[in-house]
Amino acid sequence: MQILERTLPPAEEIVRLYEQQTLAEHPIFQRLKQEPVNLTAIWIFTMNMNVEGGVSKNFVRWLANLAARIDDNYMRSIIAKQLNEELGEGDFSRIHSVMLQRMVDGLEPWCLGDYTEELLAPGREFGQRGEKLFFIQDPYEGLGGFIASEVSALQIDQCLGQEIRRQNAIASEKLTWIILHEELEVDHVGEVVELARLVPTSGEKLEAVWRGAQEMRDAIIAFLDGVYRVSFP
């Protein structure tokens, strides 16, 4: 999407735009909602999130690098707060990637016994795009990516949470990741709105934020498209 500088809205409009274009309407979530609970599909989804090189195992690195590269301490403090939460606030057992692994373990009875690496390609491809966005590109593109990722994460977590609440076969202690995330991402969206308001309302930084947000949103939609294809071939 090409956005001319003269028409660029303030960065906080990124949040409103992606809230309106909710990921809950994506075919994968619509299909999951309309069919009987499909815990194998949820296992595939979480495996792609948790794959080596993917988002869960690398998001803390992405945030740490963004915090180091951004040139504003107010912005840095918001990013660092969320980084601290991702790392369990000093409690290893509450690191988000550790909790997600517990959920993957809880879904093991519904795993596919024989699968190829193609099943996890969406997660790896998303990880590669995120790595480039947060490490190589302009830090304000990374900032835009971060804003878009938090809005998107809330929508994804709410959809997954709805599916989890339709079943009672998974032990509750395996579900701390999704339970925590549904609550925490509400706060995170509020915090990225605050973050977006710190972005200049014109100029190169605003352009970069919008570019990064669109790139991240495109990457997330490509991830969902890919997971849909491997889940329902």
Order of alpha helices (4+ residues) and beta strands (2+ residues): alpha-alpha-alpha-alpha-alpha-alpha-alpha-alpha-alpha-alpha
